[in-house]
């Protein structure tokens, strides 16, 4: 390092810094009025004078870094979405012990969101049942059987068809044979089930003096990442604790997702610390939209949700959010912003495939 610095200092390369200082009583910032380096797509250069030429060109970032190999298989190009702009509705619902009431209440909220122009509606995690290991087996439904065996998803299917909207149906306890899952169903505008995501990472935590919850006492972990093409773009699905694992979001990004939806019920310990932080991180890291939907807070419940359902843009910016009470957020998504952000920060071209690699095992095995 010393030799490199010494070489740079001892060379006769003129270094021009055009600095402007902002003297604020609270901060002192330095701004570069002109960029020192202007990178082409895959090669960045700095100037180094030679004895025979006044031109300078020494590669810093080259194709030998193999950015395309940072994902295996290589990342898919972002598909052209069916629509560029549309409204999303995030329904932050109160949840009670009355399952029939919860289903009717969710339907009313979906209808209200659609009336306000939402083409995609997202529900919270475990919206038809109290959030507890004791409740999961009691409220669980056989989604594959449908009909009377799954009144929650029957409602979602019907309302999506009648309103001609896409629904990311939060999550409900699912019974499949002798196993229980925390499952999100996605319904298309024709009312058909387009995909089903079973929560991959179970919420098993113990923060002494704060909160202990072991989902694995009753639930089984899902085994498949879920990404689905809809009338409002390509959507990746995660449920609550799934958001903590950036690898899942990276896989969705590499599969061409425009948006990741995370129905979730963070609690009063981790919610204030991590809920917004994780959403913004997943969006900024992968340069796509992230939408979350929480149940409303019930201080008298055995598990108290944090609330704060949110939409985050591909620059990590919070576009819309709410507090902890019941609410319906209506916000606009504009997919053209994704390309804009990816052009400004060309991370896809700057990854170091020669140093690291994310392997999408499911895609690799399907080849």
C-alpha positions as CSV (number, residue, x, y, z in Angstrom):
1,X,0.0,0.0,0.0
2,X,2.8,2.4,0.9
3,X,4.6,1.7,-2.3
4,X,1.4,2.3,-4.3
5,X,0.9,5.6,-2.5
6,X,4.5,6.6,-2.9
7,X,4.3,5.8,-6.6
8,X,1.2,8.0,-7.0
9,X,2.7,10.8,-5.1
10,X,6.1,10.7,-6.8
11,X,4.5,10.5,-10.3
12,X,4.1,13.7,-12.2
13,X,0.4,13.1,-12.8
14,X,-1.5,16.3,-12.2
15,X,-4.3,15.7,-9.7
16,X,-7.1,18.2,-10.0
17,X,-9.6,18.4,-7.1
18,X,-12.4,21.0,-7.4
19,X,-13.9,21.2,-3.9
20,X,-16.7,23.2,-2.5
21,X,-17.2,23.5,1.2
22,X,-20.5,23.9,2.9
23,X,-19.9,25.5,6.2
24,X,-23.0,24.6,8.3
25,X,-23.2,25.1,12.0
26,X,-24.1,21.4,12.3
27,X,-22.0,19.8,9.6
28,X,-19.1,20.3,7.3
29,X,-19.6,18.7,3.9
30,X,-17.3,18.3,0.9
31,X,-18.8,18.2,-2.5
32,X,-17.0,17.3,-5.8
33,X,-18.4,19.8,-8.3
34,X,-17.0,17.5,-11.1
35,X,-16.3,13.8,-10.9
36,X,-12.7,12.9,-10.7
37,X,-13.4,9.7,-12.6
38,X,-16.1,9.1,-15.2
39,X,-16.6,5.3,-15.6
40,X,-17.7,3.7,-18.8
41,X,-19.9,0.6,-18.6
42,X,-17.3,-2.0,-17.5
43,X,-13.9,-0.1,-17.4
44,X,-12.9,2.7,-15.1
45,X,-9.7,4.5,-15.7
46,X,-7.4,6.9,-14.0
47,X,-4.7,9.0,-15.7
48,X,-1.0,7.8,-15.7
49,X,1.4,9.7,-17.9
50,X,3.8,7.8,-20.1
51,X,7.0,9.2,-21.7
52,X,5.6,8.8,-25.2
53,X,2.0,10.0,-24.9
54,X,-0.2,12.6,-23.3
55,X,-3.1,10.1,-23.1
56,X,-3.8,8.3,-19.9
57,X,-5.6,5.0,-19.6
58,X,-5.0,2.4,-16.8
59,X,-7.9,0.0,-16.2
60,X,-9.2,-0.2,-12.6
61,X,-12.4,-2.1,-13.3
62,X,-12.3,-4.6,-16.2
63,X,-14.3,-7.3,-17.7
64,X,-11.9,-9.7,-16.0
65,X,-13.9,-9.1,-12.8
66,X,-16.6,-11.2,-14.5
67,X,-19.7,-9.5,-13.0
68,X,-22.0,-11.9,-14.8
69,X,-20.5,-14.8,-12.8
70,X,-21.5,-13.2,-9.5
71,X,-24.8,-15.0,-10.0
72,X,-25.1,-18.7,-10.9
73,X,-26.9,-19.2,-13.1
74,X,-26.4,-15.7,-14.5
75,X,-29.0,-13.1,-13.5
76,X,-32.0,-12.8,-15.8
77,X,-32.7,-9.5,-17.5
78,X,-35.4,-7.4,-16.0
79,X,-38.6,-8.4,-17.9
80,X,-40.8,-5.8,-19.5
81,X,-43.8,-5.5,-17.1
82,X,-47.4,-5.6,-18.3
83,X,-47.8,-2.1,-16.8
84,X,-45.3,0.6,-15.9
85,X,-47.4,2.5,-13.4
86,X,-50.1,1.2,-11.0
87,X,-51.4,1.6,-7.5
88,X,-50.8,-0.8,-4.7
89,X,-52.9,-1.2,-1.6
90,X,-51.5,-2.3,1.7
91,X,-54.3,-3.3,4.1
92,X,-53.1,-3.1,7.7
93,X,-55.9,-5.0,9.4
94,X,-57.0,-5.7,13.0
95,X,-57.2,-9.4,13.7
96,X,-59.5,-11.1,16.3
97,X,-60.3,-14.6,17.5
98,X,-63.4,-14.6,15.3
99,X,-62.3,-16.2,12.0
100,X,-65.5,-15.4,10.1
101,X,-65.2,-11.8,11.1
102,X,-61.6,-11.6,10.0
103,X,-62.5,-13.0,6.6
104,X,-65.3,-10.5,6.1
105,X,-63.2,-7.7,7.4
106,X,-60.4,-8.5,5.0
107,X,-62.8,-8.6,2.1
108,X,-64.2,-5.2,2.9
109,X,-60.6,-3.8,3.1
110,X,-59.7,-5.3,-0.3
111,X,-62.8,-3.8,-1.8
112,X,-62.1,-0.4,-0.4
113,X,-58.5,-0.5,-1.7
114,X,-59.8,-1.5,-5.2
115,X,-62.3,1.3,-5.1
116,X,-59.4,3.7,-4.5
117,X,-57.6,2.4,-7.6
118,X,-55.4,-0.4,-6.3
119,X,-54.5,-3.0,-8.9
120,X,-52.4,-5.0,-6.4
121,X,-53.6,-5.5,-2.9
122,X,-51.5,-7.0,-0.1
123,X,-52.7,-8.4,3.2
124,X,-50.8,-9.0,6.5
125,X,-49.2,-12.1,7.8
126,X,-51.7,-14.4,9.7
127,X,-54.7,-12.2,9.1
128,X,-57.4,-14.8,9.7
129,X,-56.1,-16.1,13.1
130,X,-54.4,-14.9,16.3
131,X,-50.6,-15.2,16.0
132,X,-49.8,-18.0,18.4
133,X,-48.7,-21.6,18.3
134,X,-51.9,-22.6,20.0
135,X,-54.0,-20.9,17.3
136,X,-52.2,-22.2,14.2
137,X,-53.6,-25.7,14.3
138,X,-57.1,-24.5,15.1
139,X,-57.4,-21.9,12.3
140,X,-55.4,-23.9,9.7
141,X,-57.0,-24.5,6.3
142,X,-56.5,-27.1,3.5
143,X,-55.6,-24.6,0.7
144,X,-55.2,-27.3,-1.9
145,X,-58.7,-28.7,-1.2
146,X,-60.2,-25.2,-1.4
147,X,-63.9,-24.4,-1.0
148,X,-65.3,-25.0,2.5
149,X,-61.9,-26.5,3.5
150,X,-60.3,-23.1,3.0
151,X,-62.8,-20.2,3.4
152,X,-60.0,-17.6,3.6
153,X,-58.6,-18.4,0.2
154,X,-62.0,-19.0,-1.3
155,X,-62.8,-15.4,-0.5
156,X,-59.5,-14.2,-1.9
157,X,-60.2,-16.1,-5.2
158,X,-63.7,-14.7,-5.5
159,X,-62.9,-11.1,-4.8
160,X,-59.8,-11.0,-7.0
161,X,-62.0,-12.3,-9.9
162,X,-64.8,-9.9,-9.3
163,X,-62.6,-6.9,-8.9
164,X,-60.1,-8.0,-11.5
165,X,-57.1,-7.3,-9.3
166,X,-54.0,-9.2,-8.2
167,X,-54.0,-10.2,-4.5
168,X,-50.9,-11.1,-2.4
169,X,-53.0,-12.7,0.3
170,X,-50.9,-12.1,3.3
171,X,-50.5,-15.4,5.0
172,X,-52.7,-18.0,6.9
173,X,-51.9,-21.2,8.7
174,X,-52.1,-24.0,6.1
175,X,-52.7,-27.7,6.9
176,X,-51.2,-30.2,4.4
177,X,-51.4,-33.8,5.7
178,X,-49.9,-33.8,9.2
179,X,-47.9,-30.6,8.7
180,X,-48.7,-27.0,9.2
181,X,-47.2,-24.1,7.2
182,X,-47.3,-20.3,7.3
183,X,-48.5,-19.8,3.7
184,X,-49.1,-16.8,1.4
185,X,-51.4,-17.3,-1.7
186,X,-51.2,-15.1,-4.7
187,X,-54.3,-14.8,-6.8
188,X,-54.5,-13.4,-10.4
189,X,-57.2,-11.2,-11.9
190,X,-59.0,-14.3,-13.1
191,X,-59.4,-15.5,-9.5
192,X,-57.0,-18.4,-10.0
193,X,-54.2,-19.3,-7.6
194,X,-51.0,-18.3,-9.3
195,X,-48.5,-19.3,-6.6
196,X,-48.2,-20.4,-3.0
197,X,-45.3,-19.4,-0.8
198,X,-44.6,-21.3,2.4
199,X,-42.5,-19.3,4.9
200,X,-38.9,-20.5,4.4
201,X,-37.3,-19.1,7.6
202,X,-39.2,-19.9,10.7
203,X,-39.4,-17.3,13.5
204,X,-37.5,-19.0,16.3
205,X,-36.0,-16.4,18.6
206,X,-35.2,-15.8,22.2
207,X,-34.4,-12.3,23.4
208,X,-34.1,-12.6,27.2
209,X,-36.5,-10.3,29.0
210,X,-38.1,-9.2,25.7
211,X,-39.6,-11.9,23.5
212,X,-39.5,-15.6,22.9
213,X,-41.3,-17.3,20.1
214,X,-40.6,-20.7,18.5
215,X,-42.7,-21.1,15.3
216,X,-41.1,-24.5,14.7
217,X,-43.0,-25.9,17.6
218,X,-46.0,-26.1,15.3
219,X,-45.0,-25.0,11.8
220,X,-42.8,-26.6,9.1
221,X,-40.5,-24.5,7.0
222,X,-41.2,-24.1,3.3
223,X,-38.6,-25.3,0.9
224,X,-39.1,-23.1,-2.2
225,X,-38.4,-19.5,-3.1
226,X,-41.5,-18.1,-4.8
227,X,-41.5,-15.7,-7.7
228,X,-44.6,-15.1,-9.9
229,X,-45.5,-13.2,-13.1
230,X,-48.7,-11.2,-12.6
231,X,-50.6,-8.5,-14.4
232,X,-48.6,-6.0,-12.3
233,X,-45.2,-7.4,-12.9
234,X,-42.9,-10.1,-11.6
235,X,-43.2,-10.4,-7.8
236,X,-41.0,-12.3,-5.3
237,X,-42.7,-13.4,-2.0
238,X,-41.3,-13.6,1.5
239,X,-43.1,-13.8,4.8
240,X,-41.9,-11.8,7.8
241,X,-38.7,-13.4,9.1
242,X,-37.8,-14.2,5.5
243,X,-36.9,-10.5,5.1
244,X,-33.9,-10.9,7.4
245,X,-32.2,-13.2,4.8
246,X,-30.7,-11.1,2.0
247,X,-29.9,-14.2,0.0
248,X,-33.6,-14.8,-0.7
249,X,-34.0,-11.2,-1.9
250,X,-30.9,-11.5,-4.0
251,X,-32.2,-14.6,-5.7
252,X,-35.5,-12.8,-6.5
253,X,-33.5,-9.9,-7.9
254,X,-31.4,-12.3,-10.1
255,X,-34.7,-13.8,-11.3
256,X,-35.9,-10.5,-12.6
257,X,-38.3,-9.4,-9.8
258,X,-39.7,-5.9,-10.1
259,X,-41.2,-6.1,-6.6
260,X,-40.8,-8.2,-3.4
261,X,-43.8,-8.4,-1.1
262,X,-43.3,-9.3,2.6
263,X,-46.5,-9.8,4.6
264,X,-45.0,-9.6,8.1
265,X,-45.8,-9.2,11.8
266,X,-42.7,-7.8,13.5
267,X,-43.0,-7.3,17.2
268,X,-42.5,-4.4,19.7
269,X,-38.9,-5.4,20.3
270,X,-37.5,-6.0,16.8
271,X,-40.0,-3.7,15.0
272,X,-38.7,-0.3,16.1
273,X,-35.1,-1.5,15.4
274,X,-35.3,-3.5,12.2
275,X,-38.6,-3.3,10.3
276,X,-37.9,-0.2,8.2
277,X,-34.2,-0.9,8.1
278,X,-34.6,-4.3,6.6
279,X,-37.1,-3.2,4.0
280,X,-34.9,-0.3,2.8
281,X,-31.8,-2.6,2.8
282,X,-33.5,-5.3,0.6
283,X,-34.8,-2.6,-1.8
284,X,-31.5,-0.7,-2.1
285,X,-29.3,-3.8,-2.3
286,X,-31.4,-5.2,-5.2
287,X,-32.6,-2.0,-6.7
288,X,-36.3,-2.9,-6.8
289,X,-39.5,-2.2,-4.9
290,X,-40.3,-3.7,-1.5
291,X,-43.8,-3.7,0.0
292,X,-44.6,-4.9,3.5
293,X,-48.0,-5.4,5.2
294,X,-48.4,-5.9,8.9
295,X,-51.4,-6.5,11.1
296,X,-52.6,-3.5,13.1
297,X,-51.4,-3.4,16.7
298,X,-53.5,-4.9,19.4
299,X,-52.0,-4.1,22.8
300,X,-54.2,-6.8,24.4
301,X,-53.1,-9.6,22.1
302,X,-50.7,-12.3,23.2
303,X,-48.4,-11.3,20.3
304,X,-48.3,-7.5,19.8
305,X,-47.5,-6.5,16.2
306,X,-45.5,-3.4,15.4
307,X,-47.6,-2.3,12.4
308,X,-46.0,0.4,10.1
309,X,-46.9,-1.2,6.7
310,X,-44.6,0.4,4.1
311,X,-43.7,0.8,0.4
312,X,-40.0,1.3,-0.4
313,X,-38.6,2.4,-3.7
314,X,-35.5,1.0,-5.6
315,X,-33.3,3.7,-4.1
316,X,-34.2,2.6,-0.6
317,X,-36.5,5.5,-0.1
318,X,-39.7,5.2,1.9
319,X,-42.5,6.1,-0.5
320,X,-45.5,5.5,1.8
321,X,-46.0,4.2,5.3
322,X,-48.4,4.3,8.2
323,X,-48.4,4.1,12.0
324,X,-49.7,1.1,14.1
325,X,-53.5,1.5,13.8
326,X,-55.8,0.0,11.1
327,X,-55.2,1.7,7.8
328,X,-55.2,1.2,4.0
329,X,-52.2,2.6,2.2
330,X,-52.6,3.5,-1.5
331,X,-49.4,4.4,-3.3
332,X,-48.1,4.4,-6.8
333,X,-45.4,2.1,-8.2
334,X,-43.5,3.2,-11.3
335,X,-41.3,0.5,-12.7
336,X,-39.4,2.9,-15.0
337,X,-37.6,4.1,-11.8
338,X,-35.9,0.8,-11.5
339,X,-34.0,1.2,-14.8
340,X,-33.2,4.8,-13.8
341,X,-31.7,3.8,-10.5
342,X,-29.8,0.9,-12.1
343,X,-28.3,3.2,-14.7
344,X,-27.2,5.7,-12.1
345,X,-25.7,3.0,-9.9
346,X,-24.7,0.2,-12.2
347,X,-24.2,-2.5,-9.5
348,X,-25.0,-5.3,-11.9
349,X,-21.9,-4.4,-14.0
350,X,-19.7,-3.8,-10.9
351,X,-20.0,-7.1,-9.1
352,X,-16.9,-9.2,-8.6
353,X,-17.7,-12.6,-10.0
354,X,-14.0,-13.4,-9.6
355,X,-14.3,-13.0,-5.9
356,X,-17.8,-14.2,-4.9
357,X,-20.9,-15.9,-6.2
358,X,-24.5,-16.4,-5.2
359,X,-25.9,-19.8,-6.3
360,X,-29.6,-20.2,-7.0
361,X,-29.8,-23.9,-6.3
362,X,-33.4,-24.3,-7.6
363,X,-32.6,-22.7,-10.9
364,X,-29.3,-24.5,-11.3
365,X,-31.0,-27.9,-10.7
366,X,-33.7,-27.2,-13.2
367,X,-31.3,-26.6,-16.0
